[in-house]
């Protein structure tokens, strides 16, 4: 089926400042080398690569009052927030190349601001092995890539919860999390208290990816802006080994393809994150190639022409 896509802007955010392993800062170039821009252009998409944002280096220090690198994480997310908002305001679809998933905070804060200005409803699909709903009280590591959804919903340090000036940036009801299979003990309580809508791997096993996606995408209309935040560890490690936080038992290649194809069928995706690719841990850039294959499906690639 022929699809008309808005012009796309690729934005690199080369940092691993929120992660527990080094290497995700190399993710944007790995995706470029694997041919992301060329793959989208081949699908008829107008692609503009904005290059990389320039933020503070990773000091690689321990946690201070429960958070690692809070100042650096705040600055990177401010840069991402402003870049995402600027592209949307200019009529382009931003694709953020991470970088670790702490950047989902800045990305979605910027998208949410645009949606408020444009009078649109926001729906976030968080494709991930982890709920990322930790706070400093329930995780000893202090790694902020495990906290962005909590911060978006108003739980966390003021520097992050008020990144866009208001708090919370979003409410839990706009988020649908898919592929979850690793939730810390204290995090489980927070998720339940705040009513986060999670389609974990047990539910996917029980009802199948098709029904999960039907439920996660239900209720959208022409006024809905769909943001997809794709953490590559969403995939089973046998499919995508190049991440720092692999968790066995994730979606296989075909399940992931169906997920992406159904998002494409909705016709609502208007912004995208590709996060946590760590080429240092990859094998011959295989994870980047799989990620690009899946992104092509987000832009309408399918085996047959479908109505």
N, C-alpha and C positions, 0 to 999 in steps of 0.2 A: 504494500500500500504506500502510495506517495504521501509524504508528510511535509508540511511547511514549518520550518523551525525559525525562531528568532535568531539574529546574529549572536554569536557566542564570543565571550572574552575569557581567555585562560589567564589565571592569576596564580603565580607560584608563591608559596609561603614556606620557605626552606628553613624550618626550625624543628628541633626535637626538645625544646625547652620545657615542655610539660610532660615528657615521657620518662620512663625508667631505664630505657636503653638508648644509646646513641645510634644515629643512622637515618632516622625518618626525615632529617633535613635534606637528604639526598633524593627523596621521593619525587619532587617535581621534575628534576632532570631525567630520572629513570623513566618517567611516564612520557616525557618529550622524546627521549631517545627511542623508546618503543613505538613511537609514531602516533600519539594521541591526536595531535593537530591534523595530521595527514588523514587519519581514519575518519575524523569528522568531516573534513573537507570533501572526502570521497563520497560522503553521503549527502552532499549538496549544502552543507552548513557553511555559512559565512563565519570564518574563524579568525580572531585577532588574538595573538599572544601578547599580553601586556608585560611579559617578563616576570621577574621576581620582586616581591616586596623586600625591603631592607630593614631588618630589625636588629635588636641586640643579640649578641652571641650567647650561647649556652654556658653559664659559668660552672655548671656541674657541681653544685653544692648540695648539702643536706637540707632538710626542711627547717624552716624558721617559723615558730608558732603554728606548726601544722601544715605549712605550704612550702613547696620547693619553687624557687625562682618566681615568686609572685610578681615582682616588678617587671621582669622580662616577659612573663606570660601576659600581663596586663597590656604592655606596649604592643606585643605581637597581635593580640586580639583587637586592639584599637585600630591598628593598621588594616587588619582584615575586615573589620566592621565597615570602615570608611570605604575601602575598595569595593566591597560587595554592594554597598548602597549606591555608590557612584555609577556602577555598571547598570544596575537596575533602573536608576533614575534616568540614565541615558538610553534606555530602551534595549539593552543587551542582556543576554543570559550569562551570568557569571559562573564559571567552573573553577572552584578553588582546589589547587593541588597542594596537599600537605606533604610533609609536615605531620605532626602528631595531632590527635583528635581534640586536644584542648582548644584548637582553633575553631572547632564547631561553635564555640561560644560567641566569638566575634562574628563569624559568618552568619549565624542565625539571628544575632542581635541586629545586624545590618539589614537582613532580609525582613525581619519583623518591623523595623522602623519604616522601611519602604512600604510594606503592606498597610500600615496604619495611615501613611500619607496618601496611598492610592485607594484606600477604602476596600482593600481586599482581605479575605479570610486566609489565614495561614494554616497549612497542614505540613507537618514535618514527618518524614519517614527516616527513622534512625536505624540503619542497617549495621549491625554490630554484634560481636560476641558478648559485649559487656553493656550493662545498663548505664554506666557512667553517671550514676546518681549518688556518688560518695560525697561526704564532707570530711573536713579534717578530723572530726570527732570519731569517725567510723573507719578511717583507713590510716595505718601507721606510715605509709610510704610518703605521703605528702605530694604525690605526683598528680598534677592538676588535669592530666588527660583522662583521669578517672572521675572527674567532677563536672564537666561542662553542662550536662543536662540539669543537674542540681542548681548550678549557678544561674542558668537561664530561667529557672523557675523560682529564683529568689533566695536560694540557700547557699551561703558561702560568704567570702569576704566582700566588703562593700566595693572594692576596686573592680570586682568582676560582676557582681550582681547589678551594679549601677553603671556598667560600661557604657550603655547608651543614654544614660541620664535618668532613666526611670527603672523601677524594679517592681515586679519581675518583667523581663523582656517578653516572656511568653507564660502561658499557664499550661499545666500538664495535659489538659484535654486536647491540645493541638498536636501532641506527639504520639506516634505509633512506632514502637520499637519491635524490630523483627530479627530473629536469629539469636536471641539472647540465650546464653548458656553458662555465664559466669557472673554471679552476683554475690558480693561480699555479705557476710552475716548481718552486720548492722545496716547495710544498704538495703537488704530485703525488707526491713521494717520501714525504712523511709519510702521505698517504692510503694508499699502497701498503704501507708498513711496518706500519700499524695495521689493515689489512684492512677499511677502511670499505666498506660495501656500497652501491655507487653505480650507479644506473640513469641514465646520462648520455643526452644527446639522440641520440647515434649509436645506442645500444642501443634507445631508443624508436623511432627511425626504422626500425631493422632488424626488430624483432619486434612493434611496435605497443603502444599504451598498455594495451590489455586484458591482454596477457600480463605486462607490467611490473607492473601492479597485482596480478595474481594471485600473482606471485612475492613482491612486497613485503608482501602481507598474509598470506602462507602461514604456517601454524604457530601462529596465534593460537587461543585457546580462551576459555572463560568466565572464566578467571582473568587474562586479559590486559587491561591498561589501554592503550588506544591514544591517544597524544598526536600531534596534527597541528600542525606548525609551518609555517605558510603565509606565505612571503615573496612579496609580490606580484610581485617580479621573476622568479619562477618562470614567469610568463606571457610570451609574446612581446610585445615593445614595441608592436606593432601593435594588440594587445588591451588592454594596460595601460601607457600611456606615463608614468603618474604615479609613477615611482620614480627614485631618484638613481643607480642602478647598472644601467641597462638593458643587456641583452645580446641581440643578435639571435638568431633561430633557436630560440626556446622553444616550448613547447606552444601550439597554437592554441586557440581558444575551445572547440571540440568535444572536443579531447583533454583539456583541463582539466575540462570537464564530466564526461566519462567517469571521470576520476580521482576526482573528488569523489563521483560516484554510486556507484562501487564501494567507496569508504570507507564511505559510508552503508549500503550493502548488508551490510557486515561486521557492523554493529551494535555495534562495539567502541569508537568514538570517545568519549572521556571528558574530554578537555580540548583546547583549541585556541588557537593564536596566529595573529593576522593582523598582519603586520609590513611595515614599510618603505614604506607608502603616503605619498607626498609630494605633497600637493595643490597646492603651489606649482608643481610641474612637470606637473600634470595638465591635462586639457582638459575644462572644465565638469563636474568631478567624475566623469568617465566611468570612471576606474579604480576609484573607490570603488563605483560602481554595479555594475561587473563583479564585484568582490570579493564584494559582498553576494549577487549572483546565484549565485556559486559556493558561498558559505556556505549558502545555501538548499538547494543540492543536497546538501551535507554533512548536512543535516537532512531529507533524504528527498524533496526535490522532484524529480519526473521527469515525462516526457511522458505516460506511461501508468501505470496501476496494475500493479505488477510483483510477482511472488511472490519 
